[in-house]
Every structure is written in C-alpha cells, then in structure tokens.
C-alpha cells in the first residue's frame, strides 16, 4: 500500500535546479539514516527539548500574569494583551526569513544565536518598568524564539535516525504540548509567592542549559556562501504582518476600512512576493517544496487543523461559563483534557508514523476530530463535566494522531539542504492557523454565536476539509511525482 510516506533522500549539494529535483537524484543510501551517533545524539535531543520547554513555559505563564501586569503597570487589560499578540505576530513574520538564514549560515549557529537572544531579552525584564518597554523586550524574546523554532525541525531531522524520526518529532511536540498545559499552574504558583518579573526567569536557566548541552552535540553547520535575500525576507514579514494586523484590527474594534485596507495590502504584497519567489533557486517562501502536490495539500490540512484547535479552545470556555455556569476551576479541568490527550495520541502516532503512511494516520485522526467536534455541538440537555471531557478528549486525540505524521512528512519532503525551509513552512502554517482560529473565534463571539454550537460545527466542517486534503495528498503521492514537480521523492510502500 503506497501512501504519504514519500520522502526525499537527496543529500548532495542542493542547487535548486528543478530538473535535478524532478529526476529524484540521490537514493536512500545517500540519506544519513543513522542520525547522530550516541551519546552525542542524546545530548542534542536534550538541547532541543530544553529549547522547546523554555519557550512553551514562558508563553503559557504569561497568560496567567496578564491581570497582575495590568494592575502593576496601571495599564488597561486590552493594552497588556499586546504582550501576547506581539509575540505571535513577530513569530509568524520571522520564522520563514530565519529558516532561510539558517540555510545560509548553518542550523546550529542560528539555533544558538536564537537561544542567546532569548536569554538576553529575558534578563531585560528586570529593568523594564513600563508597558512599552515590556513590549520591546517581548519583541526581542520573540525574535530569539523565532530563530530557534525556524530550524528546530530540521535539527531534529538530523539528530534522529530516519527509522525513529516520527518518534522524535512526536516527543518534541508532546513535550511542548504538556509544558504549555502545565505552565498556567506553575505561573499561578510563582505569582503567589514572588514578584511578577521572576515569572520570566524560568526560561533563562533552561535556555542556558540548552546552550550548554548543544554546544558540541548539535549537528555540524552546513551553510552556503550565497548572499542572503534581504528583500524576500522583508516582503515575507510585510505579507504576514499587514495581513495579521488587519485581521486582528477587524475583530477588535478597529476601523473596518483600515482593516480591510491592511488585508488588501498584505494580499498585494504576498502576490508579488510569491511570484518573485517562484523565480528564485532557494526561495524564502518555499514555493519549490509546495510545487509537490502532496506537500501543498498536507500543509493546507495542517493549517486547517490548527484553526480547529484554536476555535475549540478559545470559544469553549465562554460556552462553559455563560451557558452552563461553570466555575473557572471547572473550566480549567475540562480544558486540561485537551493537551494531555493530544500529547499521548501524538506519541503513539509518532511511533506508528515510522511504519505507516502519514496519509492513513492523518485521515484517521481528522475523522476522529470531526466526530469529536460534532459531538461537542450536539450535547445532551443537561451535560455533565464528563460529557464535555470525553468529547474534548476525542477531538484532541484526533488532532494528536494527525500532527506527528504530518510534521514528519513535511520535514522529510525536502532535500536535506532545504530541511530548514520545510520546517519553517510547517511552523508558519501552524502559527497562521492559530492566528486565523483566534480571529475567527473573536468574530463569532462578537456576532453573538460564539457560545453555542456554531464554533464546534465550524470546527467539524474544517476537520472534514482537512481530511479531504489528506486523502487527496495520499492519492497524489500514490500516483508518483509528476515530471514537472520540483521535489524529488521516493515512495515507500507501507
């Protein structure tokens, strides 16, 4: 049975020549299937895991601290929320440009530079005494995090043997999910006994440990001497930046004319940007990788699944509190089921993805999510907490089953010299999905339909759309790459 286990094994110097890629030069023997040797591999795994842990803990704890920051800085809550939105905005603007920079200077140098920037910005929280200063520091933190995230997937690809890569990706993803779910509780404990500035210090020792473990263990840098395309990097940032700011402005009380104008500007810049990138040998926006139809369809499914997760997680608390009169504690108990179920499912699915087609696993996972979200839409007249929890877990298990094989497939879809671009594509599509999901949730709440069955029904429809994308991608991969496709692949038989 042939599926989305199609991977590229071309490890020689990548020239960006579409003809070479379409011929599929380079076989499995050329791929460094053994990854890093042990014990170096274990030190590298610890380094990347600690980097993921630092960023996820920091972001999760900040959400808990927002009311405290509003009070301490004498700033309105709507302004303090900028500390969250600016982080997400910088991340989505910077990941792909940093991925291209990682290909230019090497993955390890950029990863370490990102950790240093993140740790240095963390120290500045002790001297920042106003909201504008905190926003500036948070921006620096986001740039450091974007640098590490942009190459993390490519580094993981180089660390693990191909036979266990799915498990490696699943472990790293599950670690981020679990740490993000534990972060609010840890943040609440720290705020109870310490000054709010110490909340940000948690990531500092973890980042330093990641630097220490990765100093010699991370894969050796293999950059290239070609000039960095600063124009493309700027166009990429402008495309995502103007579009996201326009969407956020539209649902948060801004001028609709101005919001529509920003979105239109983003579309115009993006159109010009993508056309320009299609003529580049090593584009910042990986149009060369997206020319392979299964990758494009899988990336679209990845984006839709991120929208689904965000819509459920943002709107369900309002439904629980306003429609069913749940206390904040009860809401927290229900929501806690989502990340833990997803993390466990991702670990199991990651192990299976090393042997079973990503198309099969992804389709199964999305079908389960569609069922779970449909059941969330149609609850019994007087639902218990358990009625919510098992439906939530069913939906999140499906997302977990989908995530690990999909991430593995996208990362392996490119030649090794373009692995950072593939990883950046994966991260950016996820961030874009989260942003659109949050914006859609805000719009539904503003229209007065965000606290009922409409959000889970929309999530169910999006899950079915992602499922269709998975099946079409599986079918396209089974047919084999077309002669004009720009990604060399070797289909594996499950």
Number of C-alpha atoms within 10 A of each C-alpha: 8 19 24 33 29 26 21 25 24 25 19 13 11 15 11 18 12 17 15 16 24 18 17 19 17 19 14 13 10 12 18 17 18 13 19 20 12 11 9 16 21 17 20 26 23 17 24 25 20 25 29 24 23 27 27 22 25 22 20 20 24 22 16 18 19 20 15 16 20 17 12 13 12 12 14 12 14 10 12 23 17 18 21 17 15 17 20 20 22 21 27 26 26 27 32 33 27 28 32 28 25 29 26 20 17 21 29 24 18 24 27 23 16 27 28 20 19 30 24 17 22 23 16 19 20 14 11 15 12 13 19 14 14 19 20 17 22 23 22 22 25 25 24 27 29 31 29 32 29 33 32 28 28 26 24 24 28 23 28 24 19 19 15 19 26 29 24 24 26 28 22 23 22 24 19 22 23 20 22 21 21 17 21 21 14 17 23 16 12 18 18 9 8 10 10 20 19 16 23 22 17 19 23 21 13 21 26 20 16 25 22 14 19 25 16 13 23 28 22 14 15 15 16 14 8 10 8 17 16 13 10 21 23 14 22 24 22 19 24 23 20 23 23 24 17 24 21 21 19 21 21 14 10 13 13 15 11 13 22 16 15 22 23 15 17 24 16 12 18 20 13 13 21 19 11 14 18 16 11 16 13 23 23 31 26 23 20 25 25 22 15 24 20 30 28 17 21 30 26 18 30 27 24 27 30 23 27 31 22 21 26 25 16 19 23 25 20 18 17 20 15 13 11 12 12 17 13 12 9 15 19 13 13 22 20 17 20 26 23 21 23 26 27 20 24 32 25 17 27 33 21 19 31 19 15 21 23 34 29 19 24 32 24 17 25 31 21 23 33 28 18 23 27 21 22 27 19 12 14 10 6 8 10 11 14 10 15 19 18 18 22 27 23 24 32 31 28 29 31 31 31 34 29 33 32 28 25 27 26 29 29 26 28 30 28 23 24 26 27 32 36 31 30 33 25 25 25 23 21 22 21 22 24 22 22 22 25 23 23 22 25 20 18 19 18 13 10 10 14 22 20 21 18 14 26 25 19 19 28 26 17 22 31 22 17 27 26 18 24 31 20 17 25 27 16 19 25 19 12 15 22 15 13 13 19 25 30 29 28 21 18 17 14 13
